[in-house]
Amino acid sequence: MHNSPAAIRPATGRLGILTPGLGAVATTFIAGVESIRRGLSKPIGSLTQMATIRLGQRADKRAPLIREFVPLASLDDIVFGAWDPIPDDAYSSAKKAGVLEDRHLEPLKEFLQGIVPMPAVFDQHYVTRIHGTHVKHGSTKRELAEQLRQDIRDFKSAHGCDRLVAVWCGSTEIYIAPSAVHASIDAFERAMHENHPDIAPSMLYAWACIMEGVPYNNGAPNLAVDAPALLALAEREGVPVSGKDFKTGQTWMKTVIAPGLKARMLGLEGWYSTNILGNRDGEVLDDPASFKTKEASKLSVLHTMLQPELYPDLYGGFSHVVRINYYPPRGDNKEGWDNIDIVGWMGYPMQIKVNFLCRDSILAAPIVLDLALFSDLAARAGKSGIQEWLSFYYKSPMAAAGLTPEHDLFIQQTKLKNTLRHLMGEEQITHLGLEYFP
Ligand SMILES: NC(=O)c1ccc[n+]([C@@H]2O[C@H](COP(=O)([O-])OP(=O)(O)OC[C@H]3O[C@@H](n4cnc5c(N)ncnc54)[C@H](O)[C@@H]3O)[C@@H](O)[C@H]2O)c1
């Protein structure tokens, strides 16, 4: 079925990408984009830069690059801005994070030193392991959020930006359960005035961005924009939002392997996952309150994909354990182990072991780029509220009330590509193949 293409405003002018948080992920992302712009690196891991999209029938052999098919901002038109309670510029922060080697960082030194974070809205109550000195002051949370709005406007005019998008690359905050203060725009705004403890800094950034018409993408498991009040605000203001928690290492693997088990109707008795991680994120997650937020995000994945309610014999009672241990010698080079106890024909047990030596920020950086470019596309196409087609990038995808989120990486990929086809008025791909095998 052909649709008429959506009216999409062109991607002309500068796009400002704002990151609350200028730590390992944000600096690896920024340095990578600059390195690619200078022709020194390839955008490996990024769909917006490297992936193709099949259009029409297989025999047509039409498979343009996504970036040639949909109007995306060019990397050359991007400018970067950030907030962080630690005053380090992007160069010093990247050096401390230790993700990129000097041979990559040194040529970019001057450029990275030019990216200096704006003072953050930060409160140690929400991230106990960070001692922030570079922070905003105000008597109410509303006042602090208004200062963020001013930063956004100032950044836009100072850098001559046509459009802005935001990607949260800040720390994981303590666990906050949704409550009455997140239930409506009015309740939320009242709670900002009253300095209610359930309003975390990440929510103030989300509120400020939405109020300024800036798409907000949430890379951490913090509730942030995933609450009725802010979703209603995003709809009211016509702003796209997405989240939560970048899907990078172990969970990405889970969303590849679990659909494979289910596709073959193999059972699962248990899935034990453990990690060692030595970067600042690992240190923050060493606090049980921040880990609880991460754990909730990591645990939700298997149940939703395996649907024990539909397959009680296969997935009725599996145990799922997730551990993260802070282990400084490894820095950003996380090591994860998965032990998967599966069950086959006549109930015979089998095991799968996965030992993933990954680099967290190297996997996260292209996700930041894609989310920034796709959410800008969504805004130019007039979309607002939850961008479910961006679930592909998240461990804990946001879904409309009453819907279970889609976790299966391959369904997510189909949804993403079909959304792009739909935007451009192309046929959906059904994989029926009736043209060839009637
Ligand atoms: N790297 C991955 O694979 C991955 C995957 C999923 C999620 N994440 C999440 O992405 C986030 C960033 O990860 P990272 O490795 O860069 O961590 P990091 O600790 O290196 O950087 C986070 C930065 O956020 C800053 N920050 C904390 N509170 C802030 C606030 N209120 N406003 C602005 N800045 C604030 C910190 O000072 C720090 O510099 C974390 O929440 C992490 O859990 C990362």
PDBQT file of the ligand as one rigid body, heavy atoms in Angstrom, charges set to zero:
ROOT
HETATM    1  N1  LIG A 501      27.237   3.418  28.041  1.00  0.00    +0.000 N 
HETATM    2  C1  LIG A 501      26.225   2.620  27.945  1.00  0.00    +0.000 C 
HETATM    3  O1  LIG A 501      26.325   1.570  27.362  1.00  0.00    +0.000 OA
HETATM    4  C2  LIG A 501      24.931   2.992  28.562  1.00  0.00    +0.000 A 
HETATM    5  C3  LIG A 501      23.839   2.189  28.312  1.00  0.00    +0.000 A 
HETATM    6  C4  LIG A 501      22.610   2.524  28.854  1.00  0.00    +0.000 A 
HETATM    7  C5  LIG A 501      22.487   3.669  29.606  1.00  0.00    +0.000 A 
HETATM    8  N2  LIG A 501      23.565   4.419  29.877  1.00  0.00    +0.000 N 
HETATM    9  C6  LIG A 501      23.366   5.573  30.726  1.00  0.00    +0.000 C 
HETATM   10  O2  LIG A 501      23.880   6.724  30.121  1.00  0.00    +0.000 OA
HETATM   11  C7  LIG A 501      24.240   7.636  31.145  1.00  0.00    +0.000 C 
HETATM   12  C8  LIG A 501      25.638   8.167  30.853  1.00  0.00    +0.000 C 
HETATM   13  O3  LIG A 501      26.606   7.141  30.969  1.00  0.00    +0.000 OA
HETATM   14  P1  LIG A 501      28.151   7.514  31.072  1.00  0.00    +0.000 P 
HETATM   15  O4  LIG A 501      28.899   6.240  30.984  1.00  0.00    +0.000 OA
HETATM   16  O5  LIG A 501      28.458   8.631  30.151  1.00  0.00    +0.000 OA
HETATM   17  O6  LIG A 501      28.234   8.037  32.576  1.00  0.00    +0.000 OA
HETATM   18  P2  LIG A 501      29.234   9.144  33.167  1.00  0.00    +0.000 P 
HETATM   19  O7  LIG A 501      29.157   8.973  34.644  1.00  0.00    +0.000 OA
HETATM   20  O8  LIG A 501      30.574   9.066  32.510  1.00  0.00    +0.000 OA
HETATM   21  O9  LIG A 501      28.576  10.525  32.726  1.00  0.00    +0.000 OA
HETATM   22  C9  LIG A 501      27.395  10.994  33.294  1.00  0.00    +0.000 C 
HETATM   23  C10 LIG A 501      27.583  12.483  33.512  1.00  0.00    +0.000 C 
HETATM   24  O10 LIG A 501      26.325  13.001  33.919  1.00  0.00    +0.000 OA
HETATM   25  C11 LIG A 501      26.593  14.032  34.832  1.00  0.00    +0.000 C 
HETATM   26  N3  LIG A 501      25.361  14.333  35.560  1.00  0.00    +0.000 N 
HETATM   27  C12 LIG A 501      24.834  13.729  36.649  1.00  0.00    +0.000 A 
HETATM   28  N4  LIG A 501      23.707  14.345  37.018  1.00  0.00    +0.000 NA
HETATM   29  C13 LIG A 501      23.494  15.364  36.152  1.00  0.00    +0.000 A 
HETATM   30  C14 LIG A 501      22.524  16.376  36.029  1.00  0.00    +0.000 A 
HETATM   31  N5  LIG A 501      21.510  16.448  36.894  1.00  0.00    +0.000 N 
HETATM   32  N6  LIG A 501      22.608  17.258  35.014  1.00  0.00    +0.000 NA
HETATM   33  C15 LIG A 501      23.633  17.176  34.109  1.00  0.00    +0.000 A 
HETATM   34  N7  LIG A 501      24.605  16.252  34.198  1.00  0.00    +0.000 NA
HETATM   35  C16 LIG A 501      24.545  15.351  35.203  1.00  0.00    +0.000 A 
HETATM   36  C17 LIG A 501      27.725  13.499  35.670  1.00  0.00    +0.000 C 
HETATM   37  O11 LIG A 501      28.428  14.517  36.329  1.00  0.00    +0.000 OA
HETATM   38  C18 LIG A 501      28.582  12.806  34.618  1.00  0.00    +0.000 C 
HETATM   39  O12 LIG A 501      29.595  13.646  34.099  1.00  0.00    +0.000 OA
HETATM   40  C19 LIG A 501      24.128   6.874  32.475  1.00  0.00    +0.000 C 
HETATM   41  O13 LIG A 501      22.911   7.175  33.090  1.00  0.00    +0.000 OA
HETATM   42  C20 LIG A 501      24.125   5.457  32.035  1.00  0.00    +0.000 C 
HETATM   43  O14 LIG A 501      23.446   4.584  32.956  1.00  0.00    +0.000 OA
HETATM   44  C21 LIG A 501      24.792   4.130  29.358  1.00  0.00    +0.000 A 
ENDROOT
TORSDOF 0
